[in-house]
Amino acid sequence: MLDRAGQGDHDGPGTFDVIIDIVGGNDLPAFIDRLAPNGRMVVVGVVAGMPPADFGMHLMRSFQQSRSFATCSLNTVPVVARNTVRSEQFDAAAKGRLHPVVHVVLKLDQAAEAHRQMDNGTVFGRIVLTP
């Protein structure tokens, strides 16, 4: 697993065949550098914003590694198929077969700490803020 800066566990692999990113933003070039030859990166969300303007050039600099980049948006999935999957997921959640991954539960007055953890890339799962 990689953190938001494109760094991984020191005991983990140095490169990856596939990287799926759900955040996007300015850190995307660091992920391209972690792709193995013929590796593929897929971005499925851009909650942190679009990649930097020079992202395409960064990808092209690794041309000889045959790395590729793709995007995937739910807007391209037919509504009927999307609703079918959502219905199945809600059904599984109602039956207790799906469980959220909660990184930490913090009081609402600790929202700044939640943001610090997200900015540092130390969060795996969700941060829940309670009153």
C-alpha positions as CSV (number, residue, x, y, z in Angstrom):
1,M,0.0,0.0,0.0
2,L,1.2,3.5,-0.8
3,D,0.6,6.7,1.2
4,R,-0.5,10.0,-0.4
5,A,3.1,10.9,-1.2
6,G,3.6,7.8,-3.2
7,Q,5.7,6.2,-0.5
8,G,5.1,2.7,0.7
9,D,5.8,0.3,3.5
10,H,9.6,-0.2,3.6
11,D,9.1,-4.0,3.6
12,G,6.7,-3.8,0.6
13,P,7.5,-3.8,-3.1
14,G,9.4,-1.0,-4.7
15,T,7.1,-0.9,-7.7
16,F,3.5,-2.0,-8.4
17,D,1.8,-3.5,-11.5
18,V,-1.5,-1.7,-10.7
19,I,-2.2,1.3,-8.7
20,I,-5.9,2.3,-8.1
21,D,-6.2,5.9,-6.7
22,I,-9.5,7.2,-5.3
23,V,-8.1,10.6,-4.2
24,G,-6.4,12.3,-7.2
25,G,-4.7,15.7,-6.6
26,N,-1.2,17.0,-6.8
27,D,0.4,13.7,-5.6
28,L,-0.4,11.7,-8.7
29,P,3.0,12.1,-10.3
30,A,4.7,10.3,-7.4
31,F,2.5,7.3,-8.1
32,I,3.5,7.1,-11.7
33,D,7.1,6.8,-10.5
34,R,6.1,3.7,-8.5
35,L,4.7,1.8,-11.4
36,A,6.6,-1.2,-12.7
37,P,7.3,-1.6,-16.4
38,N,4.0,-2.1,-18.2
39,G,2.2,-0.9,-15.0
40,R,-1.1,0.7,-15.1
41,M,-2.6,3.4,-12.9
42,V,-6.4,4.0,-12.7
43,V,-7.9,7.0,-11.0
44,V,-11.5,6.5,-9.9
45,G,-11.9,9.7,-7.8
46,V,-10.6,13.2,-7.6
47,V,-11.7,14.4,-4.1
48,A,-8.3,16.1,-3.7
49,G,-8.7,17.8,-7.1
50,M,-7.2,17.3,-10.6
51,P,-3.6,16.3,-11.1
52,P,-1.0,19.1,-11.7
53,A,-0.9,20.7,-15.1
54,D,2.3,18.9,-16.0
55,F,1.0,15.4,-15.1
56,G,0.9,14.3,-18.7
57,M,4.5,15.3,-19.2
58,H,5.4,13.3,-16.1
59,L,3.7,10.3,-17.5
60,M,5.4,10.7,-20.9
61,R,8.8,10.9,-19.3
62,S,8.3,7.2,-18.3
63,F,7.4,6.3,-21.9
64,Q,10.1,3.7,-22.2
65,Q,8.6,1.9,-19.2
66,S,5.3,1.4,-21.1
67,R,3.3,2.7,-18.2
68,S,-0.3,3.6,-18.7
69,F,-2.9,5.8,-17.0
70,A,-6.7,5.5,-17.1
71,T,-9.7,7.1,-15.5
72,C,-12.9,5.5,-14.4
73,S,-16.0,7.5,-13.6
74,L,-19.4,6.2,-12.4
75,N,-20.9,8.7,-14.9
76,T,-20.0,6.1,-17.7
77,V,-21.8,3.2,-16.0
78,P,-25.4,2.8,-17.1
79,V,-27.8,4.0,-14.5
80,V,-29.6,0.6,-14.3
81,A,-26.3,-1.3,-13.7
82,R,-25.2,1.3,-11.1
83,N,-28.5,1.0,-9.3
84,T,-28.4,-2.8,-9.3
85,V,-25.0,-2.8,-7.7
86,R,-26.0,-0.2,-5.1
87,S,-29.1,-2.2,-4.3
88,E,-27.0,-5.3,-3.8
89,Q,-24.5,-3.4,-1.6
90,F,-27.2,-1.9,0.6
91,D,-28.8,-5.4,0.9
92,A,-25.4,-6.9,2.0
93,A,-24.9,-4.0,4.5
94,A,-28.4,-4.5,5.9
95,K,-27.7,-8.2,6.4
96,G,-24.4,-7.4,8.2
97,R,-22.1,-8.7,5.4
98,L,-20.4,-5.4,4.9
99,H,-18.6,-3.5,7.5
100,P,-17.0,0.0,7.4
101,V,-13.2,0.4,8.0
102,V,-12.9,3.0,10.7
103,H,-9.5,4.4,11.3
104,V,-10.4,6.4,14.4
105,V,-13.3,8.0,16.1
106,L,-12.7,11.6,17.3
107,K,-14.8,14.2,19.0
108,L,-16.0,17.0,16.8
109,D,-13.7,19.5,18.5
110,Q,-10.8,17.3,17.3
111,A,-11.6,18.0,13.6
112,A,-8.2,19.7,13.1
113,E,-6.5,16.5,14.2
114,A,-8.6,14.5,11.8
115,H,-7.4,16.9,9.0
116,R,-3.8,16.6,10.1
117,Q,-4.0,12.8,9.9
118,M,-5.5,12.9,6.5
119,D,-2.9,15.5,5.3
120,N,-0.1,13.2,6.6
121,G,-1.5,10.2,4.7
122,T,-1.7,8.1,7.9
123,V,-5.4,7.3,7.6
124,F,-6.6,3.9,6.5
125,G,-10.4,3.8,6.4
126,R,-12.7,6.5,7.7
127,I,-12.4,9.1,10.4
128,V,-15.6,9.4,12.3
129,L,-16.3,12.7,14.1
130,T,-18.9,12.6,17.0
131,P,-20.5,15.4,19.0
